[in-house]
Amino acid sequence: MGVRWDAVVDRSRIWTEPPHPAPEQRTSKKEGALPVALNVWLYGSLASVMAQRPLELQLSEGFSLGDVFAELGRRYGKAFTDRLIGADGRKFSHCRVFVDGLPADDIETPVHVGPSPAMIEIILLTAIEGG
């Protein structure tokens, strides 16, 4: 998959630059935007809802993580998206998302510019419990 474990758990700038394309390269959402194919890979406890891997979606050009989460909510229900985003609409810090191999945190910024298909990877990092 091309993602190093230390990039998942370490949010230092060394692994997160650049998380999004430069502003001049971003594609804005607009009516009549072309559809973009994307493959969504869910890992860990999130993967249990998937009948197929990866999940193949079509979203409008200039899609954001919010659009991806909305589509996942439409398919798998509110209980699923409640594990990813809080009541305030922000992504939980223990929910890690990668778009085309780069970490993405902002759910409103367009995240994919380039050839299709985009690859979205989502994992929930849970604390190890023991006694």
Phi, psi and omega in degrees: 000340175084014179247125180279144181301319181294336175287334179285316187264341182253118182266025179294156184296337182302324184260351186249004179266134341270133181288337180224159175299157176301150184309322181289344179265348182292144177261128180273153177287137178206158177299140179078013179295147180291147176287146178240131176278141174217147177252124180252122176254121175255137182240162177064222184294338179290332185292343184295340181275348187273131173272333178230150176229128354282163173281128181259123181237161171235121176232165179288147177307137182086022182293157178244172175299326177302321177294319178296313180297322179297318179292320176296321177296321178296321182279321189245356175097164182297324180301327178291310182290337176296341177278344184256319184231149181273178180297335179279359178085005180263146178290137177295147181291336178275359174263112181257132181233136177235133177244118183052038176087354181252140179296143178225130181243323183283122185274354181258340182282134174304134189245350184230122172231125179137188184293151177275160356273151173280154177242123179246128177239131182229132177217145173260126177268116181250149179290143175280128182253148179195176182215000000 
